[in-house]
Amino acid sequence: MPCSEKKDSIKGKKLKAPHEDVWRVFKIMSEFVEGFEVLSNLQPTVVVFGSARTPKDSPYYKMAEDAAAALVDKGFGIATGGGPGIMEAANKGATEGGGSSAGINIQLPFETSSNKFIDKDKLLRLRYFFVRKVLLTKYAQGFVIMPGGFGTIDELFEVLTLIQTGKTKKSPVVLMGKHYWEGLIDWLKNSALADNYINKEDLNLFSITDDPAEVAEIICRFHSGKEFEPNF
């Protein structure tokens, strides 16, 4: 084991990276090129993040579906990670509302296909999570964050970090599912803020509501009188 070896012995070793790593950059580039071509041609679009595990009979599924429909009714398109659960619900709400419905699917062993509510010309299938996050973040005119696990929480904090640090333009971020996010909000206030790891103003980077109509209103109000453009 490395920890049982002497310092000089460890220092002299190199990481055994496969030769294919050098060529992997071309696969990454091709995914970005395809993604930029597809997403740059979308109408102003709101991204919905949330769990792939949410069942159809969950109130969160219905909430995501209704929020997407409300946004479509205001003229926005919808984009998701393209999978089942919350993603399916949002794409369904967009499609059944007559709006644009995009999906950026990721190849996973437990998530084998995209949902059926994505427009055929707006579906991407990618290998890399980080490419998907860049594409979704770059073109989003707003974010709706539904309940979810590690992936959803990662997406939430990545978006907030990019806005907080000025690496992306400010965009409306709306959390849905008050009960679900309650503990996280309390932790942000009572731990992160109390210990000065975030500023009080950082808590204003997002809104929280369970009302689909209010979600659409928050995002519309933010963009009133502004030009739509990529975030970076």
MDAnalysis code that builds the backbone (N, CA, C; Angstrom):
import MDAnalysis as mda
import numpy as np

u = mda.Universe.empty(696, n_residues=232, atom_resindex=np.repeat(np.arange(232), 3), trajectory=True)
u.add_TopologyAttr("name", ["N", "CA", "C"] * 232)
u.add_TopologyAttr("resid", np.arange(1, 233))
u.add_TopologyAttr("resname", ["MET", "PRO", "CYS", "SER", "GLU", "LYS", "LYS", "ASP", "SER", "ILE", "LYS", "GLY", "LYS", "LYS", "LEU", "LYS", "ALA", "PRO", "HIS", "GLU", "ASP", "VAL", "TRP", "ARG", "VAL", "PHE", "LYS", "ILE", "MET", "SER", "GLU", "PHE", "VAL", "GLU", "GLY", "PHE", "GLU", "VAL", "LEU", "SER", "ASN", "LEU", "GLN", "PRO", "THR", "VAL", "VAL", "VAL", "PHE", "GLY", "SER", "ALA", "ARG", "THR", "PRO", "LYS", "ASP", "SER", "PRO", "TYR", "TYR", "LYS", "MET", "ALA", "GLU", "ASP", "ALA", "ALA", "ALA", "ALA", "LEU", "VAL", "ASP", "LYS", "GLY", "PHE", "GLY", "ILE", "ALA", "THR", "GLY", "GLY", "GLY", "PRO", "GLY", "ILE", "MET", "GLU", "ALA", "ALA", "ASN", "LYS", "GLY", "ALA", "THR", "GLU", "GLY", "GLY", "GLY", "SER", "SER", "ALA", "GLY", "ILE", "ASN", "ILE", "GLN", "LEU", "PRO", "PHE", "GLU", "THR", "SER", "SER", "ASN", "LYS", "PHE", "ILE", "ASP", "LYS", "ASP", "LYS", "LEU", "LEU", "ARG", "LEU", "ARG", "TYR", "PHE", "PHE", "VAL", "ARG", "LYS", "VAL", "LEU", "LEU", "THR", "LYS", "TYR", "ALA", "GLN", "GLY", "PHE", "VAL", "ILE", "MET", "PRO", "GLY", "GLY", "PHE", "GLY", "THR", "ILE", "ASP", "GLU", "LEU", "PHE", "GLU", "VAL", "LEU", "THR", "LEU", "ILE", "GLN", "THR", "GLY", "LYS", "THR", "LYS", "LYS", "SER", "PRO", "VAL", "VAL", "LEU", "MET", "GLY", "LYS", "HIS", "TYR", "TRP", "GLU", "GLY", "LEU", "ILE", "ASP", "TRP", "LEU", "LYS", "ASN", "SER", "ALA", "LEU", "ALA", "ASP", "ASN", "TYR", "ILE", "ASN", "LYS", "GLU", "ASP", "LEU", "ASN", "LEU", "PHE", "SER", "ILE", "THR", "ASP", "ASP", "PRO", "ALA", "GLU", "VAL", "ALA", "GLU", "ILE", "ILE", "CYS", "ARG", "PHE", "HIS", "SER", "GLY", "LYS", "GLU", "PHE", "GLU", "PRO", "ASN", "PHE"])
u.atoms.positions = np.array([
    [0.842, -1.191, 0.000],
    [0.000, 0.000, 0.000],
    [0.891, 1.261, 0.000],
    [0.471, 2.333, -0.700],
    [1.300, 3.541, -0.774],
    [1.694, 4.095, 0.581],
    [0.783, 4.074, 1.575],
    [1.073, 4.678, 2.871],
    [2.136, 3.913, 3.643],
    [2.404, 2.681, 3.251],
    [3.409, 1.887, 3.952],
    [4.788, 2.045, 3.314],
    [4.841, 2.741, 2.174],
    [6.100, 2.911, 1.470],
    [6.841, 4.152, 1.972],
    [8.130, 4.195, 1.667],
    [8.925, 5.344, 2.035],
    [8.592, 6.528, 1.135],
    [8.828, 7.742, 1.646],
    [8.501, 8.965, 0.914],
    [9.159, 8.997, -0.464],
    [10.432, 8.670, -0.552],
    [11.152, 8.742, -1.823],
    [10.588, 7.752, -2.830],
    [10.125, 6.596, -2.320],
    [9.577, 5.577, -3.213],
    [8.273, 6.056, -3.844],
    [7.446, 6.701, -3.033],
    [6.175, 7.229, -3.547],
    [6.438, 8.390, -4.498],
    [7.334, 9.273, -4.123],
    [7.632, 10.457, -4.919],
    [8.108, 10.099, -6.313],
    [8.750, 9.009, -6.475],
    [9.293, 8.627, -7.779],
    [8.301, 7.967, -8.707],
    [7.105, 7.697, -8.209],
    [6.120, 7.001, -9.029],
    [5.278, 7.972, -9.837],
    [4.656, 7.472, -10.914],
    [3.771, 8.262, -11.748],
    [2.397, 7.622, -11.802],
    [1.402, 8.458, -12.022],
    [0.038, 7.969, -12.176],
    [-0.062, 7.194, -13.480],
    [-0.649, 6.012, -13.405],
    [-0.788, 5.184, -14.611],
    [-2.055, 5.578, -15.371],
    [-1.960, 6.653, -16.126],
    [-3.096, 7.115, -16.929],
    [-3.088, 6.392, -18.269],
    [-4.249, 5.940, -18.727],
    [-4.298, 5.246, -20.020],
    [-3.944, 6.174, -21.159],
    [-3.331, 5.628, -22.210],
    [-2.923, 6.403, -23.375],
    [-4.122, 7.102, -24.023],
    [-5.314, 6.506, -23.899],
    [-6.505, 7.069, -24.538],
    [-6.890, 8.431, -23.955],
    [-6.389, 8.789, -22.774],
    [-6.740, 10.066, -22.167],
    [-6.404, 11.243, -23.078],
    [-5.308, 11.115, -23.814],
    [-4.896, 12.193, -24.705],
    [-5.933, 12.405, -25.802],
    [-6.511, 11.329, -26.278],
    [-7.467, 11.412, -27.379],
    [-8.883, 11.692, -26.901],
    [-9.132, 11.509, -25.603],
    [-10.472, 11.737, -25.072],
    [-10.926, 13.181, -25.261],
    [-9.973, 14.093, -25.359],
    [-10.313, 15.502, -25.535],
    [-11.125, 15.724, -26.806],
    [-10.909, 14.909, -27.829],
    [-11.656, 15.080, -29.069],
    [-13.110, 14.642, -28.907],
    [-13.342, 13.619, -28.079],
    [-14.716, 13.217, -27.777],
    [-15.429, 14.335, -27.010],
    [-14.701, 14.926, -26.069],
    [-15.266, 16.026, -25.278],
    [-15.586, 17.207, -26.182],
    [-14.668, 17.548, -27.068],
    [-14.880, 18.658, -27.994],
    [-16.095, 18.419, -28.880],
    [-16.248, 17.191, -29.353],
    [-17.368, 16.896, -30.255],
    [-18.704, 17.054, -29.530],
    [-18.746, 16.714, -28.244],
    [-19.981, 16.871, -27.487],
    [-20.305, 18.357, -27.290],
    [-19.299, 19.163, -27.016],
    [-19.528, 20.597, -26.885],
    [-20.012, 21.209, -28.201],
    [-19.370, 20.831, -29.303],
    [-19.747, 21.396, -30.603],
    [-21.199, 21.066, -30.931],
    [-21.572, 19.792, -30.781],
    [-22.950, 19.392, -31.063],
    [-23.928, 20.109, -30.134],
    [-23.559, 20.189, -28.861],
    [-24.431, 20.834, -27.889],
    [-24.624, 22.311, -28.171],
    [-23.542, 23.011, -28.501],
    [-23.647, 24.435, -28.813],
    [-24.528, 24.661, -30.041],
    [-24.394, 23.794, -31.050],
    [-25.190, 23.948, -32.266],
    [-26.680, 23.791, -31.986],
    [-27.027, 22.807, -31.153],
    [-28.439, 22.550, -30.868],
    [-29.018, 23.608, -29.935],
    [-28.344, 23.857, -28.817],
    [-28.922, 24.704, -27.779],
    [-28.875, 26.190, -28.120],
    [-27.914, 26.608, -28.928],
    [-27.845, 28.032, -29.275],
    [-28.996, 28.454, -30.174],
    [-29.694, 27.497, -30.748],
    [-30.831, 27.799, -31.618],
    [-32.178, 27.704, -30.909],
    [-32.166, 27.419, -29.618],
    [-33.425, 27.318, -28.882],
    [-34.002, 28.697, -28.593],
    [-35.302, 28.750, -28.422],
    [-35.937, 29.955, -27.906],
    [-35.519, 30.100, -26.447],
    [-35.754, 31.266, -25.811],
    [-35.413, 31.396, -24.385],
    [-35.975, 30.224, -23.574],
    [-35.095, 29.570, -22.833],
    [-35.427, 28.284, -22.217],
    [-35.089, 28.254, -20.735],
    [-35.961, 27.646, -19.958],
    [-35.741, 27.451, -18.525],
    [-35.352, 26.000, -18.292],
    [-34.330, 25.789, -17.487],
    [-33.860, 24.436, -17.174],
    [-34.505, 23.952, -15.880],
    [-34.987, 22.724, -15.905],
    [-35.572, 22.102, -14.720],
    [-34.668, 20.956, -14.277],
    [-34.160, 21.040, -13.049],
    [-33.346, 19.979, -12.457],
    [-34.187, 19.234, -11.422],
    [-33.935, 17.934, -11.278],
    [-34.643, 17.150, -10.273],
    [-34.345, 15.674, -10.432],
    [-34.816, 14.892, -9.502],
    [-34.470, 13.478, -9.425],
    [-35.056, 12.636, -10.554],
    [-34.250, 11.708, -11.039],
    [-34.721, 10.721, -12.010],
    [-35.570, 9.648, -11.328],
    [-35.547, 9.596, -10.000],
    [-36.235, 8.535, -9.258],
    [-37.651, 8.911, -8.833],
    [-38.070, 10.120, -9.137],
    [-39.400, 10.563, -8.709],
    [-40.491, 9.804, -9.461],
    [-41.384, 9.095, -8.759],
    [-42.447, 8.342, -9.441],
    [-43.545, 9.257, -9.971],
    [-44.304, 8.725, -10.920],
    [-45.362, 9.517, -11.561],
    [-46.458, 9.937, -10.593],
    [-46.657, 9.187, -9.524],
    [-47.720, 9.533, -8.578],
    [-47.231, 10.469, -7.465],
    [-45.998, 10.953, -7.569],
    [-45.471, 11.887, -6.568],
    [-46.036, 13.286, -6.818],
    [-46.349, 14.011, -5.750],
    [-46.791, 15.404, -5.933],
    [-45.712, 16.266, -6.590],
    [-44.458, 15.881, -6.421],
    [-43.377, 16.642, -7.056],
    [-43.392, 16.456, -8.572],
    [-43.775, 15.275, -9.035],
    [-43.896, 15.035, -10.479],
    [-44.929, 15.993, -11.067],
    [-46.087, 16.071, -10.430],
    [-47.162, 16.951, -10.881],
    [-46.730, 18.417, -10.792],
    [-45.999, 18.758, -9.738],
    [-45.533, 20.126, -9.547],
    [-44.601, 20.544, -10.688],
    [-43.681, 19.651, -11.062],
    [-42.750, 19.941, -12.153],
    [-43.483, 20.057, -13.482],
    [-44.433, 19.176, -13.696],
    [-45.231, 19.206, -14.926],
    [-45.987, 20.532, -15.046],
    [-46.616, 20.954, -13.960],
    [-47.400, 22.188, -13.960],
    [-46.516, 23.430, -14.093],
    [-45.345, 23.402, -13.469],
    [-44.426, 24.535, -13.578],
    [-43.951, 24.694, -15.019],
    [-43.633, 23.577, -15.655],
    [-43.202, 23.622, -17.059],
    [-44.309, 24.172, -17.948],
    [-45.530, 23.717, -17.712],
    [-46.663, 24.196, -18.503],
    [-46.869, 25.700, -18.305],
    [-46.717, 26.169, -17.059],
    [-46.885, 27.594, -16.769],
    [-45.813, 28.426, -17.459],
    [-44.597, 27.915, -17.521],
    [-43.498, 28.618, -18.181],
    [-43.699, 28.653, -19.690],
    [-44.150, 27.534, -20.240],
    [-44.450, 27.468, -21.675],
    [-45.542, 28.469, -22.036],
    [-46.500, 28.588, -21.159],
    [-47.600, 29.526, -21.389],
    [-47.106, 30.980, -21.432],
    [-45.969, 31.233, -20.789],
    [-45.376, 32.571, -20.801],
    [-44.412, 32.763, -21.978],
    [-44.215, 31.691, -22.779],
    [-43.361, 31.808, -23.955],
    [-41.999, 31.162, -23.849],
    [-41.673, 30.580, -22.695],
    [-40.382, 29.923, -22.521],
    [-40.415, 28.483, -23.038],
    [-39.254, 27.986, -23.443],
    [-39.086, 26.564, -23.682],
    [-38.577, 25.914, -22.410],
    [-38.527, 24.589, -22.397],
    [-38.055, 23.828, -21.236],
    [-36.918, 22.906, -21.661],
    [-35.894, 22.818, -20.824],
    [-34.804, 21.864, -21.033],
    [-34.549, 21.108, -19.741],
    [-34.208, 19.834, -19.857],
    [-33.913, 18.989, -18.703],
    [-32.725, 18.090, -19.027],
    [-32.384, 17.250, -18.069],
    [-31.355, 16.249, -18.301],
    [-31.834, 15.092, -19.153],
    [-33.091, 15.112, -19.560],
    [-33.592, 14.164, -20.541],
    [-34.017, 12.803, -20.032],
    [-33.898, 12.564, -18.732],
    [-34.205, 11.245, -18.195],
    [-35.620, 11.119, -17.675],
    [-35.859, 10.127, -16.809],
    [-37.175, 9.913, -16.210],
    [-37.412, 10.820, -15.005],
    [-38.467, 10.531, -14.244],
    [-38.738, 11.268, -13.012],
    [-39.113, 12.719, -13.263],
    [-38.498, 13.616, -12.508],
    [-38.770, 15.050, -12.624],
    [-38.486, 15.552, -14.034],
    [-37.433, 15.029, -14.640],
    [-37.075, 15.455, -15.999],
    [-38.200, 15.125, -16.977],
    [-38.709, 13.915, -16.872],
    [-39.836, 13.505, -17.716],
    [-41.045, 14.402, -17.472],
    [-41.328, 14.685, -16.206],
    [-42.488, 15.516, -15.859],
    [-42.389, 16.894, -16.503],
    [-41.207, 17.503, -16.434],
    [-41.030, 18.837, -17.008],
    [-41.137, 18.805, -18.528],
    [-40.508, 17.816, -19.152],
    [-40.630, 17.696, -20.605],
    [-42.068, 17.418, -21.028],
    [-42.769, 16.643, -20.224],
    [-44.181, 16.357, -20.512],
    [-45.012, 17.626, -20.437],
    [-44.813, 18.411, -19.381],
    [-45.551, 19.659, -19.232],
    [-45.305, 20.605, -20.392],
    [-44.057, 20.637, -20.865],
    [-43.718, 21.503, -22.001],
    [-44.377, 21.024, -23.285],
    [-44.269, 19.729, -23.543],
    [-44.822, 19.165, -24.777],
    [-46.336, 19.288, -24.825],
    [-46.987, 18.911, -23.746],
    [-48.453, 18.958, -23.726],
    [-48.966, 20.401, -23.708],
    [-48.111, 21.332, -23.322],
    [-48.485, 22.737, -23.370],
    [-48.172, 23.383, -24.715],
    [-47.627, 22.583, -25.636],
    [-47.330, 23.083, -26.975],
    [-46.032, 23.858, -27.076],
    [-45.122, 23.639, -26.121],
    [-43.870, 24.389, -26.108],
    [-42.665, 23.572, -26.531],
    [-41.532, 24.246, -26.594],
    [-40.257, 23.613, -26.922],
    [-39.806, 22.747, -25.754],
    [-39.343, 21.525, -26.060],
    [-38.964, 20.574, -25.018],
    [-37.630, 19.927, -25.375],
    [-36.565, 20.334, -24.685],
    [-35.218, 19.839, -24.966],
    [-34.735, 18.922, -23.857],
    [-33.847, 17.999, -24.211],
    [-33.293, 17.074, -23.228],
    [-31.852, 16.749, -23.526],
    [-31.012, 16.808, -22.492],
    [-29.601, 16.441, -22.644],
    [-29.367, 15.197, -21.803],
    [-29.443, 14.070, -22.443],
    [-29.367, 12.779, -21.764],
    [-27.924, 12.380, -21.506],
    [-27.701, 11.629, -20.442],
    [-26.369, 11.141, -20.099],
    [-26.382, 9.625, -20.103],
    [-25.308, 9.028, -20.539],
    [-25.219, 7.568, -20.581],
    [-24.890, 7.026, -19.193],
    [-25.860, 6.335, -18.592],
    [-25.697, 5.756, -17.267],
    [-26.195, 4.310, -17.290],
    [-25.609, 3.437, -16.462],
    [-26.051, 2.048, -16.450],
    [-27.473, 1.865, -15.944],
    [-27.970, 2.804, -15.111],
    [-29.313, 2.665, -14.550],
    [-30.309, 3.649, -15.162],
    [-29.870, 4.408, -16.163],
    [-30.760, 5.355, -16.837],
    [-30.466, 5.230, -18.324],
    [-31.123, 4.278, -18.961],
    [-30.695, 3.823, -20.284],
    [-31.261, 4.609, -21.449],
    [-32.296, 5.374, -21.256],
    [-32.886, 6.060, -22.400],
    [-33.501, 7.391, -21.987],
    [-33.733, 8.225, -22.976],
    [-34.370, 9.512, -22.723],
    [-35.872, 9.317, -22.611],
    [-36.531, 10.290, -21.997],
    [-37.987, 10.195, -21.906],
    [-38.621, 10.549, -23.260],
    [-39.880, 10.206, -23.425],
    [-40.538, 10.314, -24.735],
    [-41.121, 11.694, -25.017],
    [-40.939, 12.640, -24.121],
    [-41.562, 13.946, -24.284],
    [-40.587, 15.024, -24.770],
    [-39.469, 14.589, -25.331],
    [-38.457, 15.518, -25.841],
    [-38.608, 15.657, -27.353],
    [-38.546, 16.890, -27.856],
    [-38.575, 17.098, -29.304],
    [-37.375, 16.404, -29.933],
    [-37.602, 15.701, -31.036],
    [-36.538, 14.895, -31.642],
    [-35.330, 15.734, -32.058],
    [-35.556, 16.963, -32.471],
    [-34.445, 17.810, -32.896],
    [-33.778, 18.543, -31.742],
    [-34.231, 18.265, -30.528],
    [-33.669, 18.935, -29.345],
    [-33.172, 17.918, -28.318],
    [-32.795, 16.739, -28.778],
    [-32.298, 15.685, -27.894],
    [-30.815, 15.456, -28.133],
    [-30.048, 15.497, -27.047],
    [-28.625, 15.194, -27.093],
    [-28.340, 14.017, -26.172],
    [-27.413, 13.164, -26.573],
    [-26.982, 12.043, -25.724],
    [-25.477, 12.161, -25.512],
    [-25.072, 12.364, -24.266],
    [-23.680, 12.653, -23.943],
    [-23.051, 11.576, -23.073],
    [-21.709, 11.588, -23.031],
    [-20.954, 10.693, -22.152],
    [-20.600, 11.365, -20.831],
    [-20.412, 12.672, -20.862],
    [-19.767, 13.350, -19.741],
    [-20.724, 14.273, -18.992],
    [-20.778, 14.100, -17.674],
    [-21.623, 14.940, -16.825],
    [-21.222, 16.416, -16.923],
    [-19.929, 16.697, -16.916],
    [-19.509, 18.092, -16.883],
    [-19.884, 18.817, -18.172],
    [-19.905, 18.108, -19.292],
    [-20.341, 18.726, -20.549],
    [-21.822, 19.074, -20.457],
    [-22.615, 18.150, -19.912],
    [-24.047, 18.394, -19.771],
    [-24.304, 19.617, -18.884],
    [-23.570, 19.726, -17.786],
    [-23.792, 20.852, -16.876],
    [-23.415, 22.179, -17.532],
    [-22.339, 22.196, -18.286],
    [-21.943, 23.427, -18.971],
    [-23.017, 23.840, -19.968],
    [-23.506, 22.887, -20.758],
    [-24.498, 23.200, -21.784],
    [-25.805, 23.701, -21.165],
    [-26.271, 23.034, -20.133],
    [-27.519, 23.438, -19.495],
    [-27.380, 24.803, -18.822],
    [-26.236, 25.055, -18.214],
    [-26.031, 26.316, -17.513],
    [-25.838, 27.480, -18.476],
    [-25.141, 27.252, -19.559],
    [-24.804, 28.327, -20.495],
    [-26.041, 28.974, -21.107],
    [-27.024, 28.183, -21.482],
    [-28.145, 28.719, -22.249],
    [-29.423, 28.924, -21.439],
    [-29.412, 28.594, -20.176],
    [-30.623, 28.706, -19.354],
    [-30.972, 30.165, -19.069],
    [-32.242, 30.495, -19.185],
    [-32.734, 31.818, -18.810],
    [-33.377, 31.792, -17.422],
    [-33.232, 30.663, -16.763],
    [-33.737, 30.488, -15.417],
    [-33.619, 29.027, -15.041],
    [-33.655, 28.761, -13.736],
    [-33.512, 27.401, -13.234],
    [-34.618, 27.094, -12.239],
    [-35.253, 25.951, -12.419],
    [-36.221, 25.449, -11.449],
    [-35.609, 24.190, -10.849],
    [-35.423, 24.188, -9.537],
    [-34.773, 23.069, -8.863],
    [-35.808, 22.309, -8.046],
    [-36.099, 21.098, -8.482],
    [-37.036, 20.227, -7.788],
    [-36.273, 19.306, -6.825],
    [-36.970, 18.617, -5.929],
    [-36.291, 17.680, -5.032],
    [-35.472, 16.636, -5.794],
    [-34.322, 16.315, -5.243],
    [-33.458, 15.325, -5.876],
    [-32.306, 14.947, -4.969],
    [-31.434, 14.102, -5.471],
    [-30.322, 13.586, -4.687],
    [-29.011, 14.299, -4.952],
    [-27.917, 13.536, -4.943],
    [-26.588, 14.126, -5.094],
    [-26.480, 14.965, -6.368],
    [-26.979, 14.419, -7.482],
    [-26.858, 15.117, -8.759],
    [-27.578, 16.452, -8.760],
    [-28.804, 16.457, -8.246],
    [-29.596, 17.690, -8.209],
    [-28.967, 18.725, -7.278],
    [-28.494, 18.278, -6.125],
    [-27.861, 19.198, -5.172],
    [-26.559, 19.750, -5.756],
    [-25.825, 18.905, -6.462],
    [-24.617, 19.352, -7.156],
    [-24.955, 20.438, -8.173],
    [-26.012, 20.221, -8.955],
    [-26.431, 21.194, -9.967],
    [-26.864, 22.513, -9.323],
    [-27.618, 22.407, -8.237],
    [-28.060, 23.609, -7.521],
    [-26.876, 24.446, -7.061],
    [-25.933, 23.825, -6.369],
    [-24.820, 24.594, -5.813],
    [-23.830, 25.036, -6.884],
    [-23.733, 24.293, -7.971],
    [-22.882, 24.759, -9.079],
    [-23.448, 26.048, -9.666],
    [-24.768, 26.071, -9.910],
    [-25.411, 27.269, -10.451],
    [-25.246, 28.441, -9.491],
    [-25.515, 28.220, -8.205],
    [-25.394, 29.302, -7.222],
    [-23.954, 29.799, -7.102],
    [-22.996, 28.889, -7.180],
    [-21.590, 29.281, -7.099],
    [-21.185, 30.130, -8.299],
    [-21.617, 29.736, -9.486],
    [-21.283, 30.499, -10.689],
    [-21.876, 31.906, -10.635],
    [-23.102, 32.015, -10.133],
    [-23.729, 33.336, -10.003],
    [-23.035, 34.144, -8.912],
    [-22.790, 33.508, -7.777],
    [-22.159, 34.192, -6.632],
    [-20.792, 34.757, -6.999],
    [-20.019, 34.011, -7.776],
    [-18.653, 34.414, -8.111],
    [-18.574, 35.261, -9.382],
    [-19.705, 35.486, -10.024],
    [-19.714, 36.294, -11.237],
    [-19.180, 35.591, -12.458],
    [-19.050, 34.277, -12.397],
    [-18.586, 33.521, -13.554],
    [-19.695, 33.312, -14.582],
    [-20.920, 33.577, -14.173],
    [-22.050, 33.542, -15.091],
    [-22.968, 34.711, -14.755],
    [-23.775, 35.125, -15.691],
    [-24.711, 36.215, -15.422],
    [-25.726, 35.777, -14.395],
    [-26.279, 36.721, -13.683],
    [-27.307, 36.386, -12.708],
    [-28.549, 35.877, -13.424],
    [-29.086, 34.784, -12.937],
    [-30.300, 34.189, -13.477],
    [-31.232, 33.846, -12.323],
    [-32.543, 33.821, -12.574],
    [-33.463, 33.427, -11.509],
    [-33.343, 31.938, -11.196],
    [-33.222, 31.631, -9.924],
    [-33.146, 30.240, -9.450],
    [-34.312, 30.034, -8.489],
    [-35.179, 29.090, -8.812],
    [-36.376, 28.870, -7.997],
    [-36.404, 27.427, -7.504],
    [-36.448, 27.266, -6.195],
    [-36.586, 25.941, -5.599],
    [-38.063, 25.628, -5.419],
    [-38.465, 24.423, -5.809],
    [-39.835, 23.967, -5.576],
    [-39.812, 22.739, -4.675],
    [-40.787, 22.675, -3.783],
    [-40.820, 21.592, -2.814],
    [-40.335, 22.122, -1.470],
    [-41.090, 23.043, -0.897],
    [-40.662, 23.728, 0.331],
    [-40.260, 22.761, 1.442],
    [-41.084, 21.746, 1.649],
    [-40.811, 20.797, 2.733],
    [-39.476, 20.092, 2.515],
    [-39.192, 19.735, 1.279],
    [-37.958, 19.011, 0.976],
    [-36.735, 19.875, 1.252],
    [-36.783, 21.144, 0.867],
    [-35.611, 22.010, 0.971],
    [-35.471, 22.684, 2.336],
    [-36.457, 22.510, 3.175],
    [-36.499, 23.174, 4.482],
    [-35.220, 22.985, 5.293],
    [-34.768, 21.734, 5.408],
    [-33.581, 21.441, 6.206],
    [-32.321, 22.070, 5.623],
    [-32.214, 22.073, 4.300],
    [-31.048, 22.671, 3.656],
    [-31.018, 24.177, 3.870],
    [-32.178, 24.817, 3.754],
    [-32.245, 26.262, 3.971],
    [-31.876, 26.597, 5.415],
    [-32.366, 25.799, 6.344],
    [-32.021, 26.015, 7.759],
    [-30.518, 25.877, 7.974],
    [-29.920, 24.885, 7.347],
    [-28.474, 24.678, 7.477],
    [-27.699, 25.860, 6.904],
    [-28.137, 26.361, 5.740],
    [-27.473, 27.519, 5.143],
    [-27.507, 28.722, 6.091],
    [-28.661, 28.924, 6.735],
    [-28.806, 30.065, 7.632],
    [-28.075, 29.850, 8.950],
    [-28.233, 28.670, 9.531],
    [-27.743, 28.428, 10.891],
    [-26.304, 27.943, 10.964],
    [-25.781, 27.463, 9.849],
    [-24.385, 26.989, 9.843],
    [-23.525, 27.792, 8.877],
    [-23.827, 27.695, 7.574],
    [-22.986, 28.367, 6.577],
    [-22.955, 29.879, 6.788],
    [-24.114, 30.497, 6.980],
    [-24.171, 31.944, 7.197],
    [-23.652, 32.315, 8.580],
    [-24.073, 31.562, 9.584],
    [-23.658, 31.869, 10.958],
    [-22.145, 31.794, 11.123],
    [-21.501, 30.906, 10.372],
    [-20.050, 30.761, 10.461],
    [-19.301, 31.594, 9.416],
    [-20.045, 32.477, 8.730],
    [-19.453, 33.409, 7.755],
    [-18.846, 32.737, 6.528],
    [-19.396, 31.597, 6.162],
    [-18.949, 30.946, 4.923],
    [-19.722, 31.447, 3.709],
    [-20.854, 32.081, 3.917],
    [-21.588, 32.781, 2.873],
    [-22.023, 34.125, 3.446],
    [-22.426, 35.036, 2.572],
    [-22.953, 36.333, 3.002],
    [-24.474, 36.289, 3.053],
    [-25.054, 37.194, 3.800],
    [-26.505, 37.267, 3.902],
    [-27.138, 37.463, 2.526],
    [-26.475, 38.234, 1.670],
    [-26.991, 38.502, 0.332],
    [-27.047, 37.237, -0.526],
    [-26.212, 36.256, -0.210],
    [-26.201, 35.016, -0.991],
    [-27.518, 34.261, -0.878],
    [-28.229, 34.465, 0.217],
    [-29.518, 33.797, 0.394],
    [-30.591, 34.395, -0.520],
    [-30.270, 35.532, -1.144],
    [-31.191, 36.146, -2.096],
    [-30.960, 35.664, -3.522],
    [-30.008, 34.754, -3.709],
    [-29.719, 34.242, -5.048],
    [-30.774, 33.248, -5.530],
    [-31.657, 32.837, -4.630],
    [-32.708, 31.897, -5.019],
    [-34.014, 32.257, -4.334],
    [-35.111, 31.791, -4.943],
    [-36.451, 31.928, -4.361],
    [-36.978, 30.524, -4.095],
    [-38.036, 30.435, -3.314],
    [-38.632, 29.130, -3.042],
    [-40.156, 29.255, -3.018],
    [-40.816, 28.377, -3.745],
    [-42.279, 28.383, -3.814],
    [-42.768, 27.023, -4.300],
    [-44.005, 26.701, -3.965],
    [-44.636, 25.479, -4.482],
    [-45.711, 25.807, -5.513],
    [-45.801, 27.074, -5.896],
    [-46.838, 27.529, -6.812],
    [-46.277, 27.652, -8.233],
    [-46.694, 26.794, -9.171],
    [-46.187, 26.852, -10.547],
    [-46.372, 28.218, -11.196],
    [-47.514, 28.864, -10.951],
    [-47.758, 30.180, -11.527],
    [-46.760, 31.207, -10.994],
    [-46.410, 31.083, -9.715],
    [-45.444, 32.008, -9.134],
    [-44.055, 31.785, -9.713],
    [-43.714, 30.542, -9.996],
    [-42.430, 30.243, -10.650],
    [-42.328, 30.998, -11.966],
    [-43.370, 30.872, -12.782],
    [-43.375, 31.551, -14.078],
    [-43.313, 33.063, -13.905],
    [-43.995, 33.573, -12.908],
    [-44.021, 35.016, -12.664],
    [-42.650, 35.516, -12.226],
    [-41.969, 34.776, -11.351],
    [-40.635, 35.165, -10.875],
    [-39.668, 35.268, -12.045],
    [-39.701, 34.283, -12.918],
    [-38.764, 34.251, -14.043],
    [-39.113, 35.313, -15.079],
    [-40.397, 35.513, -15.348],
    [-40.823, 36.567, -16.277],
    [-40.446, 37.948, -15.752],
    [-40.673, 38.179, -14.476],
    [-40.378, 39.472, -13.874],
    [-38.880, 39.784, -13.939],
    [-38.065, 38.776, -13.727],
    [-36.621, 38.969, -13.786],
    [-36.188, 39.451, -15.171],
    [-36.810, 38.911, -16.212],
    [-36.381, 39.218, -17.582],
    [-37.107, 40.407, -18.205],
    [-38.021, 40.989, -17.490],
    [-38.791, 42.095, -18.041],
    [-37.884, 43.246, -18.495],
    [-37.981, 43.584, -19.776],
    [-37.191, 44.682, -20.327],
    [-35.746, 44.349, -20.647],
    [-35.351, 43.073, -20.506],
    [-33.968, 42.672, -20.744],
    [-33.844, 41.863, -22.036],
    [-32.648, 41.844, -22.584],
    [-32.369, 40.995, -23.743],
    [-32.025, 39.583, -23.276],
    [-32.444, 38.595, -24.047],
    [-32.065, 37.217, -23.749],
    [-30.725, 36.906, -24.410],
    [-29.802, 36.357, -23.637],
    [-28.502, 35.986, -24.163],
    [-27.881, 34.889, -23.302],
    [-26.889, 34.177, -23.829],
    [-26.235, 33.137, -23.025],
    [-25.626, 33.710, -21.757],
    [-25.462, 32.860, -20.758],
    [-24.968, 33.315, -19.454],
    [-23.466, 33.552, -19.410],
    [-22.738, 32.954, -20.344],
    [-21.282, 33.183, -20.412],
    [-20.774, 32.815, -21.785],
])
